[in-house]
Amino acid sequence: MKTTVSTHKLPGYGSTLRTSKRLTEQAVKLVARSVSGRMPDVEVILTNERGLAELMVAADIALAGAVDRRALNRAMREAKRTAREVQAAAIPRPDGSTLILIDADKHPTPADFAVTLVHELVHAMQFSRKGVLERIVRNTRAELGIERQSRRQAREHEQLVELDENEAHSREYLADKLVPGARAA
């Protein structure tokens, strides 16, 4: 299990990067002990809203495989919309590792960062479970218009995403062990 933390298009965030590296190192150990599954290699990238959209598109394209221009444009529109709404995203990679993208501008304190990081690391653990990666790839390909999936598969995916989100929210209390009082913030 290898963990890396870096920035993308964020000049002048040196102290934020150092704090993020320290918190990530501690959070990975905490989440690995608390959640069922296997912690994959994790790459955490701190970025801004625009960088979040760019990296989400690149990750989705890598996950879905070859795409045409129309699918690429669809992915970019969806990523821009998503980047405005979310603080972070965990995306599985075809090699089994996980990419965690965090919008640094939406995390003004280490406590905010710790809660989001724990949440996304729980998703990383979930990606290692049997059948989850295949389901996510199938859904990504369907969203990009590459391959169709049945209504039943789409409904099942939405239900499982909801369960995964509930599990991730239920583990956010672990952030208090990283930064005392993090959940209260």
TORPA-4810 file (N, C-alpha, C, O; in nm, 3 decimals):
<nodes>
NODE_1_0.084_-0.117_0.000_0.000_0.000_0.000_0.089_0.124_0.000_0.163_0.151_0.095_M
NODE_2_0.079_0.198_-0.108_0.161_0.318_-0.125_0.068_0.439_-0.126_-0.039_0.437_-0.187_K
NODE_3_0.108_0.544_-0.058_0.026_0.664_-0.050_0.109_0.784_-0.095_0.221_0.805_-0.047_T
NODE_4_0.053_0.863_-0.187_0.120_0.985_-0.230_0.022_1.101_-0.220_-0.098_1.084_-0.240_T
NODE_5_0.075_1.218_-0.188_-0.005_1.339_-0.179_0.065_1.446_-0.260_0.186_1.468_-0.245_V
NODE_6_-0.010_1.513_-0.348_0.049_1.618_-0.431_-0.056_1.724_-0.460_-0.172_1.712_-0.420_S
NODE_7_-0.013_1.829_-0.530_-0.106_1.934_-0.571_-0.112_1.939_-0.723_-0.021_1.892_-0.792_T
NODE_8_-0.220_1.996_-0.775_-0.238_2.014_-0.918_-0.290_2.156_-0.939_-0.400_2.189_-0.897_H
NODE_9_-0.209_2.239_-1.005_-0.246_2.378_-1.034_-0.280_2.458_-0.909_-0.376_2.534_-0.906_K
NODE_10_-0.198_2.438_-0.804_-0.215_2.512_-0.679_-0.082_2.571_-0.634_-0.017_2.513_-0.547_L
NODE_11_-0.040_2.682_-0.690_0.085_2.742_-0.643_0.066_2.807_-0.505_-0.039_2.864_-0.477_P
NODE_12_0.167_2.798_-0.422_0.163_2.864_-0.292_0.088_2.790_-0.183_0.049_2.852_-0.084_G
NODE_13_0.065_2.661_-0.199_-0.006_2.583_-0.098_0.089_2.488_-0.026_0.050_2.376_0.007_Y
NODE_14_0.214_2.530_-0.002_0.314_2.443_0.060_0.277_2.395_0.198_0.289_2.276_0.227_G
NODE_15_0.231_2.484_0.285_0.195_2.443_0.421_0.072_2.353_0.419_0.062_2.260_0.500_S
NODE_16_-0.020_2.380_0.329_-0.138_2.294_0.315_-0.098_2.154_0.272_-0.151_2.055_0.321_T
NODE_17_-0.003_2.146_0.180_0.045_2.017_0.131_0.113_1.938_0.243_0.091_1.818_0.257_L
NODE_18_0.196_2.005_0.324_0.263_1.937_0.436_0.161_1.884_0.537_0.173_1.770_0.583_R
NODE_19_0.062_1.965_0.571_-0.042_1.921_0.663_-0.120_1.804_0.604_-0.152_1.709_0.675_T
NODE_20_-0.149_1.811_0.476_-0.223_1.705_0.408_-0.146_1.573_0.409_-0.205_1.467_0.430_S
NODE_21_-0.017_1.580_0.386_0.065_1.458_0.387_0.062_1.394_0.526_0.047_1.272_0.537_K
NODE_22_0.075_1.474_0.629_0.074_1.422_0.766_-0.061_1.359_0.799_-0.067_1.248_0.853_R
NODE_23_-0.169_1.429_0.768_-0.302_1.377_0.798_-0.335_1.253_0.715_-0.400_1.161_0.764_L
NODE_24_-0.292_1.251_0.590_-0.320_1.136_0.504_-0.251_1.011_0.555_-0.311_0.903_0.558_T
NODE_25_-0.127_1.025_0.596_-0.052_0.911_0.650_-0.124_0.850_0.770_-0.135_0.728_0.781_E
NODE_26_-0.173_0.934_0.859_-0.244_0.887_0.978_-0.382_0.831_0.943_-0.424_0.729_0.998_Q
NODE_27_-0.452_0.897_0.852_-0.588_0.857_0.816_-0.591_0.722_0.746_-0.682_0.642_0.769_A
NODE_28_-0.492_0.695_0.662_-0.488_0.567_0.591_-0.482_0.452_0.691_-0.553_0.353_0.676_V
NODE_29_-0.399_0.464_0.792_-0.386_0.359_0.894_-0.517_0.343_0.971_-0.562_0.231_0.996_K
NODE_30_-0.576_0.453_1.010_-0.700_0.451_1.086_-0.813_0.385_1.009_-0.883_0.298_1.063_L
NODE_31_-0.833_0.425_0.884_-0.942_0.373_0.803_-0.918_0.226_0.769_-1.013_0.147_0.766_V
NODE_32_-0.793_0.189_0.743_-0.762_0.050_0.709_-0.799_-0.044_0.823_-0.841_-0.158_0.799_A
NODE_33_-0.784_0.002_0.947_-0.820_-0.081_1.061_-0.970_-0.085_1.087_-1.021_-0.181_1.144_R
NODE_34_-1.041_0.019_1.045_-1.182_0.034_1.081_-1.281_-0.019_0.978_-1.394_-0.053_1.013_S
NODE_35_-1.241_-0.027_0.850_-1.335_-0.060_0.743_-1.295_-0.193_0.680_-1.176_-0.221_0.662_V
NODE_36_-1.395_-0.274_0.646_-1.363_-0.402_0.582_-1.318_-0.378_0.438_-1.364_-0.285_0.371_S
NODE_37_-1.228_-0.461_0.392_-1.170_-0.447_0.259_-1.019_-0.433_0.270_-0.962_-0.449_0.378_G
NODE_38_-0.956_-0.405_0.158_-0.811_-0.390_0.152_-0.780_-0.249_0.103_-0.836_-0.204_0.003_R
NODE_39_-0.692_-0.181_0.174_-0.656_-0.045_0.133_-0.567_-0.053_0.009_-0.458_-0.110_0.014_M
NODE_40_-0.613_0.003_-0.102_-0.531_0.002_-0.224_-0.425_0.111_-0.218_-0.419_0.189_-0.123_P
NODE_41_-0.341_0.117_-0.320_-0.252_0.232_-0.333_-0.340_0.354_-0.353_-0.438_0.350_-0.427_D
NODE_42_-0.304_0.463_-0.286_-0.387_0.583_-0.289_-0.303_0.702_-0.333_-0.192_0.723_-0.283_V
NODE_43_-0.356_0.779_-0.427_-0.294_0.905_-0.467_-0.392_1.016_-0.435_-0.502_1.020_-0.490_E
NODE_44_-0.354_1.106_-0.345_-0.437_1.220_-0.307_-0.383_1.342_-0.380_-0.264_1.373_-0.373_V
NODE_45_-0.472_1.411_-0.451_-0.432_1.532_-0.523_-0.518_1.647_-0.474_-0.641_1.643_-0.482_I
NODE_46_-0.452_1.751_-0.424_-0.520_1.874_-0.385_-0.524_1.966_-0.506_-0.422_1.987_-0.572_L
NODE_47_-0.639_2.020_-0.535_-0.653_2.104_-0.652_-0.764_2.206_-0.629_-0.817_2.218_-0.518_T
NODE_48_-0.798_2.280_-0.735_-0.910_2.374_-0.727_-1.026_2.318_-0.810_-1.018_2.205_-0.859_N
NODE_49_-1.132_2.395_-0.824_-1.251_2.345_-0.893_-1.223_2.307_-1.038_-1.268_2.203_-1.086_E
NODE_50_-1.149_2.390_-1.108_-1.116_2.362_-1.248_-1.027_2.238_-1.261_-1.049_2.154_-1.348_R
NODE_51_-0.928_2.229_-1.175_-0.839_2.113_-1.176_-0.913_1.985_-1.139_-0.883_1.878_-1.192_G
NODE_52_-1.010_1.997_-1.048_-1.092_1.883_-1.009_-1.166_1.827_-1.131_-1.169_1.706_-1.152_L
NODE_53_-1.225_1.916_-1.210_-1.298_1.873_-1.330_-1.204_1.806_-1.431_-1.236_1.701_-1.487_A
NODE_54_-1.088_1.866_-1.453_-0.991_1.810_-1.549_-0.947_1.670_-1.508_-0.946_1.577_-1.589_E
NODE_55_-0.912_1.655_-1.381_-0.863_1.526_-1.333_-0.973_1.421_-1.327_-0.947_1.303_-1.348_L
NODE_56_-1.096_1.463_-1.300_-1.208_1.369_-1.300_-1.231_1.314_-1.441_-1.256_1.195_-1.458_M
NODE_57_-1.223_1.401_-1.541_-1.241_1.356_-1.680_-1.131_1.258_-1.717_-1.159_1.152_-1.774_V
NODE_58_-1.008_1.292_-1.686_-0.896_1.204_-1.720_-0.911_1.067_-1.652_-0.885_0.964_-1.714_A
NODE_59_-0.954_1.067_-1.527_-0.972_0.940_-1.455_-1.087_0.860_-1.514_-1.076_0.738_-1.528_A
NODE_60_-1.198_0.925_-1.547_-1.311_0.855_-1.607_-1.276_0.796_-1.743_-1.318_0.685_-1.775_D
NODE_61_-1.199_0.870_-1.823_-1.158_0.821_-1.955_-1.068_0.699_-1.938_-1.081_0.601_-2.011_I
NODE_62_-0.976_0.706_-1.842_-0.887_0.592_-1.817_-0.967_0.470_-1.771_-0.935_0.357_-1.807_A
NODE_63_-1.069_0.494_-1.692_-1.152_0.385_-1.641_-1.241_0.325_-1.749_-1.260_0.203_-1.754_L
NODE_64_-1.295_0.410_-1.835_-1.389_0.364_-1.938_-1.321_0.305_-2.060_-1.383_0.229_-2.134_A
NODE_65_-1.196_0.339_-2.082_-1.128_0.291_-2.202_-1.140_0.392_-2.315_-1.163_0.511_-2.291_G
NODE_66_-1.125_0.345_-2.438_-1.128_0.433_-2.554_-1.264_0.501_-2.568_-1.369_0.438_-2.555_A
NODE_67_-1.260_0.631_-2.594_-1.384_0.707_-2.612_-1.374_0.794_-2.736_-1.264_0.826_-2.782_V
NODE_68_-1.489_0.832_-2.789_-1.490_0.922_-2.903_-1.507_1.066_-2.854_-1.518_1.091_-2.734_D
NODE_69_-1.508_1.160_-2.946_-1.514_1.302_-2.913_-1.644_1.336_-2.838_-1.643_1.415_-2.744_R
NODE_70_-1.754_1.277_-2.880_-1.883_1.305_-2.816_-1.882_1.261_-2.668_-1.930_1.333_-2.581_R
NODE_71_-1.827_1.144_-2.643_-1.819_1.094_-2.506_-1.726_1.182_-2.422_-1.752_1.205_-2.304_A
NODE_72_-1.619_1.229_-2.482_-1.526_1.316_-2.412_-1.593_1.448_-2.373_-1.577_1.497_-2.261_L
NODE_73_-1.669_1.506_-2.465_-1.741_1.630_-2.436_-1.846_1.608_-2.327_-1.863_1.693_-2.239_N
NODE_74_-1.916_1.497_-2.333_-2.015_1.465_-2.231_-1.947_1.452_-2.094_-1.998_1.502_-1.994_R
NODE_75_-1.834_1.384_-2.092_-1.760_1.366_-1.966_-1.715_1.500_-1.910_-1.721_1.522_-1.789_A
NODE_76_-1.671_1.590_-1.996_-1.624_1.721_-1.950_-1.739_1.803_-1.892_-1.724_1.866_-1.787_M
NODE_77_-1.853_1.804_-1.959_-1.970_1.877_-1.907_-2.013_1.823_-1.770_-2.039_1.900_-1.677_R
NODE_78_-2.018_1.692_-1.760_-2.060_1.629_-1.633_-1.958_1.657_-1.523_-1.996_1.683_-1.409_E
NODE_79_-1.829_1.652_-1.556_-1.725_1.677_-1.456_-1.729_1.822_-1.406_-1.709_1.846_-1.287_A
NODE_80_-1.754_1.917_-1.493_-1.763_2.057_-1.451_-1.880_2.078_-1.357_-1.869_2.149_-1.257_K
NODE_81_-1.993_2.015_-1.389_-2.111_2.025_-1.304_-2.083_1.962_-1.167_-2.117_2.019_-1.063_R
NODE_82_-2.023_1.845_-1.170_-1.993_1.774_-1.045_-1.891_1.851_-0.961_-1.906_1.858_-0.839_T
NODE_83_-1.790_1.909_-1.024_-1.685_1.981_-0.952_-1.742_2.101_-0.876_-1.691_2.137_-0.770_A
NODE_84_-1.847_2.163_-0.929_-1.910_2.276_-0.859_-1.983_2.229_-0.734_-1.993_2.303_-0.636_R
NODE_85_-2.034_2.106_-0.736_-2.120_2.057_-0.629_-2.047_1.983_-0.517_-2.094_1.981_-0.404_E
NODE_86_-1.932_1.921_-0.547_-1.867_1.835_-0.448_-1.740_1.899_-0.391_-1.683_1.991_-0.450_V
NODE_87_-1.699_1.847_-0.276_-1.575_1.892_-0.214_-1.459_1.803_-0.253_-1.344_1.846_-0.255_Q
NODE_88_-1.490_1.677_-0.284_-1.386_1.579_-0.316_-1.448_1.464_-0.393_-1.570_1.450_-0.400_A
NODE_89_-1.361_1.382_-0.452_-1.408_1.264_-0.525_-1.304_1.154_-0.514_-1.184_1.180_-0.520_A
NODE_90_-1.351_1.032_-0.496_-1.264_0.915_-0.498_-1.298_0.838_-0.625_-1.415_0.806_-0.649_A
NODE_91_-1.197_0.808_-0.705_-1.219_0.741_-0.832_-1.125_0.621_-0.841_-1.004_0.635_-0.825_I
NODE_92_-1.181_0.502_-0.866_-1.093_0.385_-0.881_-1.019_0.393_-1.014_-1.066_0.453_-1.110_P
NODE_93_-0.903_0.331_-1.016_-0.824_0.325_-1.140_-0.822_0.181_-1.190_-0.840_0.088_-1.111_R
NODE_94_-0.800_0.163_-1.320_-0.799_0.027_-1.375_-0.695_-0.066_-1.312_-0.713_-0.187_-1.309_P
NODE_95_-0.585_-0.009_-1.262_-0.479_-0.091_-1.201_-0.509_-0.130_-1.056_-0.428_-0.197_-0.992_D
NODE_96_-0.625_-0.089_-1.004_-0.663_-0.126_-0.868_-0.633_-0.019_-0.764_-0.674_-0.031_-0.649_G
NODE_97_-0.562_0.084_-0.803_-0.533_0.192_-0.708_-0.651_0.290_-0.708_-0.746_0.274_-0.784_S
NODE_98_-0.644_0.389_-0.621_-0.752_0.487_-0.609_-0.696_0.628_-0.616_-0.592_0.658_-0.557_T
NODE_99_-0.766_0.713_-0.689_-0.732_0.854_-0.700_-0.831_0.932_-0.615_-0.952_0.921_-0.635_L
NODE_100_-0.781_1.010_-0.521_-0.868_1.094_-0.439_-0.838_1.239_-0.472_-0.727_1.288_-0.451_I
NODE_101_-0.938_1.307_-0.525_-0.924_1.448_-0.563_-0.995_1.533_-0.460_-1.111_1.509_-0.427_L
NODE_102_-0.925_1.633_-0.408_-0.982_1.718_-0.303_-0.968_1.864_-0.346_-0.860_1.910_-0.382_I
NODE_103_-1.080_1.936_-0.341_-1.081_2.079_-0.372_-1.030_2.153_-0.248_-1.102_2.167_-0.150_D
NODE_104_-0.906_2.200_-0.254_-0.842_2.264_-0.138_-0.913_2.393_-0.097_-0.912_2.429_0.021_A
NODE_105_-0.974_2.462_-0.192_-1.043_2.587_-0.161_-1.167_2.567_-0.075_-1.210_2.660_-0.008_D
NODE_106_-1.224_2.448_-0.077_-1.344_2.420_0.002_-1.311_2.359_0.139_-1.401_2.318_0.212_K
NODE_107_-1.182_2.355_0.173_-1.138_2.300_0.302_-1.047_2.400_0.371_-0.924_2.388_0.364_H
NODE_108_-1.105_2.500_0.438_-1.023_2.605_0.499_-0.944_2.562_0.622_-0.845_2.626_0.656_P
NODE_109_-0.985_2.454_0.689_-0.916_2.412_0.811_-0.872_2.266_0.800_-0.930_2.190_0.723_T
NODE_110_-0.772_2.226_0.878_-0.734_2.085_0.881_-0.848_1.993_0.925_-0.854_1.877_0.883_P
NODE_111_-0.937_2.044_1.008_-1.050_1.963_1.054_-1.143_1.929_0.938_-1.188_1.816_0.924_A
NODE_112_-1.171_2.028_0.854_-1.255_2.004_0.735_-1.189_1.903_0.643_-1.254_1.811_0.591_D
NODE_113_-1.059_1.921_0.624_-0.984_1.830_0.538_-0.987_1.687_0.594_-1.004_1.592_0.518_F
NODE_114_-0.970_1.673_0.724_-0.968_1.540_0.787_-1.099_1.466_0.767_-1.098_1.346_0.738_A
NODE_115_-1.210_1.533_0.783_-1.341_1.469_0.766_-1.357_1.421_0.622_-1.399_1.308_0.599_V
NODE_116_-1.325_1.507_0.527_-1.337_1.470_0.385_-1.242_1.357_0.350_-1.279_1.265_0.278_T
NODE_117_-1.120_1.363_0.400_-1.021_1.261_0.370_-1.065_1.124_0.421_-1.054_1.025_0.350_L
NODE_118_-1.114_1.118_0.542_-1.161_0.991_0.598_-1.276_0.937_0.513_-1.280_0.819_0.481_V
NODE_119_-1.368_1.024_0.476_-1.483_0.984_0.393_-1.435_0.922_0.262_-1.483_0.816_0.222_H
NODE_120_-1.343_0.988_0.195_-1.295_0.940_0.065_-1.210_0.813_0.079_-1.212_0.728_-0.009_E
NODE_121_-1.136_0.800_0.189_-1.058_0.678_0.210_-1.149_0.557_0.235_-1.113_0.445_0.200_L
NODE_122_-1.264_0.580_0.295_-1.361_0.470_0.311_-1.405_0.424_0.172_-1.418_0.304_0.149_V
NODE_123_-1.428_0.518_0.081_-1.463_0.479_-0.056_-1.350_0.399_-0.121_-1.376_0.304_-0.194_H
NODE_124_-1.227_0.437_-0.095_-1.112_0.363_-0.151_-1.115_0.218_-0.102_-1.088_0.126_-0.179_A
NODE_125_-1.147_0.198_0.024_-1.158_0.062_0.077_-1.273_-0.013_0.010_-1.261_-0.132_-0.019_M
NODE_126_-1.382_0.055_-0.015_-1.498_-0.007_-0.079_-1.466_-0.053_-0.221_-1.517_-0.155_-0.266_Q
NODE_127_-1.381_0.021_-0.291_-1.345_-0.015_-0.429_-1.274_-0.150_-0.436_-1.274_-0.215_-0.540_F
NODE_128_-1.212_-0.192_-0.325_-1.138_-0.318_-0.325_-1.229_-0.439_-0.307_-1.185_-0.553_-0.321_S
NODE_129_-1.354_-0.416_-0.276_-1.447_-0.527_-0.252_-1.488_-0.593_-0.383_-1.482_-0.532_-0.490_R
NODE_130_-1.529_-0.716_-0.372_-1.562_-0.797_-0.489_-1.676_-0.735_-0.572_-1.782_-0.703_-0.518_K
NODE_131_-1.652_-0.718_-0.700_-1.754_-0.672_-0.795_-1.774_-0.522_-0.802_-1.843_-0.475_-0.893_G
NODE_132_-1.717_-0.445_-0.710_-1.741_-0.301_-0.707_-1.675_-0.232_-0.825_-1.738_-0.149_-0.891_V
NODE_133_-1.549_-0.264_-0.854_-1.480_-0.199_-0.965_-1.551_-0.226_-1.097_-1.567_-0.135_-1.179_L
NODE_134_-1.593_-0.349_-1.120_-1.662_-0.385_-1.244_-1.793_-0.307_-1.256_-1.828_-0.260_-1.365_E
NODE_135_-1.864_-0.293_-1.146_-1.990_-0.218_-1.146_-1.966_-0.071_-1.178_-2.043_-0.010_-1.253_R
NODE_136_-1.861_-0.013_-1.123_-1.830_0.128_-1.147_-1.787_0.149_-1.292_-1.826_0.247_-1.355_I
NODE_137_-1.706_0.057_-1.344_-1.664_0.067_-1.485_-1.786_0.060_-1.576_-1.799_0.139_-1.670_V
NODE_138_-1.875_-0.034_-1.549_-1.996_-0.050_-1.631_-2.079_0.078_-1.627_-2.128_0.122_-1.731_R
NODE_139_-2.096_0.136_-1.510_-2.176_0.257_-1.497_-2.109_0.376_-1.564_-2.176_0.457_-1.628_N
NODE_140_-1.977_0.387_-1.553_-1.904_0.496_-1.617_-1.918_0.487_-1.768_-1.941_0.587_-1.834_T
NODE_141_-1.903_0.367_-1.822_-1.918_0.348_-1.966_-2.061_0.382_-2.011_-2.080_0.436_-2.120_R
NODE_142_-2.160_0.351_-1.929_-2.298_0.385_-1.963_-2.320_0.536_-1.960_-2.387_0.592_-2.047_A
NODE_143_-2.264_0.603_-1.858_-2.279_0.749_-1.848_-2.214_0.821_-1.965_-2.261_0.926_-2.007_E
NODE_144_-2.105_0.765_-2.017_-2.035_0.827_-2.130_-2.095_0.787_-2.264_-2.050_0.835_-2.369_L
NODE_145_-2.196_0.702_-2.263_-2.261_0.662_-2.386_-2.183_0.560_-2.468_-2.207_0.545_-2.587_G
NODE_146_-2.090_0.491_-2.404_-2.008_0.391_-2.474_-2.081_0.258_-2.481_-2.079_0.190_-2.584_I
NODE_147_-2.144_0.223_-2.372_-2.208_0.092_-2.357_-2.336_0.110_-2.277_-2.340_0.188_-2.181_E
NODE_148_-2.439_0.040_-2.315_-2.565_0.051_-2.242_-2.566_-0.047_-2.125_-2.504_-0.154_-2.128_R
NODE_149_-2.639_-0.007_-2.021_-2.665_-0.100_-1.912_-2.815_-0.103_-1.890_-2.885_-0.006_-1.920_Q
NODE_150_-2.864_-0.212_-1.838_-3.008_-0.226_-1.818_-3.056_-0.133_-1.706_-2.976_-0.086_-1.625_S
NODE_151_-3.184_-0.108_-1.705_-3.242_-0.024_-1.599_-3.218_-0.088_-1.462_-3.193_-0.019_-1.363_R
NODE_152_-3.227_-0.219_-1.460_-3.206_-0.291_-1.334_-3.063_-0.269_-1.284_-3.041_-0.247_-1.165_R
NODE_153_-2.966_-0.277_-1.375_-2.827_-0.255_-1.336_-2.806_-0.111_-1.288_-2.736_-0.088_-1.189_Q
NODE_154_-2.865_-0.015_-1.357_-2.852_0.125_-1.318_-2.915_0.149_-1.181_-2.858_0.219_-1.097_A
NODE_155_-3.033_0.092_-1.157_-3.102_0.106_-1.029_-3.020_0.041_-0.917_-3.006_0.097_-0.809_R
NODE_156_-2.967_-0.077_-0.946_-2.884_-0.148_-0.847_-2.760_-0.066_-0.813_-2.721_-0.056_-0.697_E
NODE_157_-2.698_-0.006_-0.915_-2.580_0.077_-0.892_-2.614_0.196_-0.801_-2.540_0.225_-0.707_H
NODE_158_-2.727_0.262_-0.829_-2.767_0.377_-0.747_-2.792_0.336_-0.602_-2.754_0.409_-0.510_E
NODE_159_-2.854_0.221_-0.581_-2.879_0.174_-0.445_-2.749_0.143_-0.372_-2.734_0.174_-0.254_Q
NODE_160_-2.656_0.080_-0.442_-2.528_0.046_-0.380_-2.444_0.171_-0.353_-2.373_0.176_-0.253_L
NODE_161_-2.452_0.270_-0.439_-2.382_0.397_-0.415_-2.439_0.462_-0.289_-2.363_0.516_-0.208_V
NODE_162_-2.569_0.457_-0.273_-2.633_0.513_-0.153_-2.583_0.441_-0.027_-2.553_0.506_0.074_E
NODE_163_-2.575_0.308_-0.032_-2.524_0.232_0.082_-2.378_0.267_0.111_-2.338_0.281_0.227_L
NODE_164_-2.298_0.280_0.006_-2.157_0.316_0.023_-2.143_0.454_0.086_-2.058_0.475_0.172_D
NODE_165_-2.226_0.549_0.042_-2.223_0.684_0.099_-2.260_0.681_0.248_-2.197_0.748_0.329_E
NODE_166_-2.362_0.603_0.281_-2.402_0.593_0.422_-2.289_0.536_0.507_-2.265_0.583_0.618_N
NODE_167_-2.220_0.434_0.454_-2.107_0.377_0.528_-1.996_0.479_0.546_-1.939_0.491_0.654_E
NODE_168_-1.966_0.554_0.439_-1.860_0.655_0.447_-1.896_0.765_0.547_-1.811_0.809_0.624_A
NODE_169_-2.021_0.808_0.547_-2.065_0.909_0.645_-2.058_0.855_0.787_-2.025_0.929_0.881_H
NODE_170_-2.088_0.728_0.804_-2.086_0.670_0.939_-1.945_0.657_0.995_-1.928_0.644_1.116_S
NODE_171_-1.844_0.662_0.910_-1.704_0.650_0.957_-1.635_0.785_0.973_-1.519_0.790_1.012_R
NODE_172_-1.704_0.893_0.945_-1.641_1.025_0.956_-1.599_1.060_1.099_-1.519_1.151_1.120_E
NODE_173_-1.654_0.988_1.196_-1.613_1.012_1.336_-1.464_0.985_1.355_-1.404_1.036_1.450_Y
NODE_174_-1.404_0.906_1.266_-1.260_0.877_1.277_-1.176_1.004_1.261_-1.062_1.008_1.307_L
NODE_175_-1.230_1.105_1.196_-1.157_1.231_1.178_-1.126_1.297_1.312_-1.028_1.371_1.324_A
NODE_176_-1.208_1.270_1.414_-1.182_1.325_1.547_-1.051_1.274_1.605_-0.989_1.341_1.688_D
NODE_177_-1.009_1.156_1.564_-0.882_1.100_1.611_-0.763_1.167_1.543_-0.652_1.166_1.596_K
NODE_178_-0.786_1.223_1.425_-0.680_1.294_1.354_-0.669_1.440_1.401_-0.561_1.489_1.434_L
NODE_179_-0.783_1.506_1.405_-0.791_1.645_1.450_-0.903_1.651_1.552_-1.020_1.646_1.514_V
NODE_180_-0.871_1.662_1.680_-0.976_1.663_1.782_-1.081_1.770_1.754_-1.050_1.886_1.727_P
NODE_181_-1.206_1.728_1.761_-1.317_1.820_1.735_-1.348_1.840_1.588_-1.423_1.930_1.552_G
NODE_182_-1.292_1.757_1.502_-1.309_1.775_1.357_-1.455_1.763_1.314_-1.502_1.838_1.229_A
NODE_183_-1.524_1.669_1.372_-1.663_1.647_1.329_-1.756_1.759_1.376_-1.860_1.784_1.314_R
NODE_184_-1.719_1.825_1.483_-1.801_1.934_1.534_-1.787_2.059_1.447_-1.873_2.147_1.450_A
NODE_185_-1.678_2.066_1.371_-1.651_2.186_1.292_-1.745_2.203_1.178_-1.734_2.300_1.103_A
</nodes>
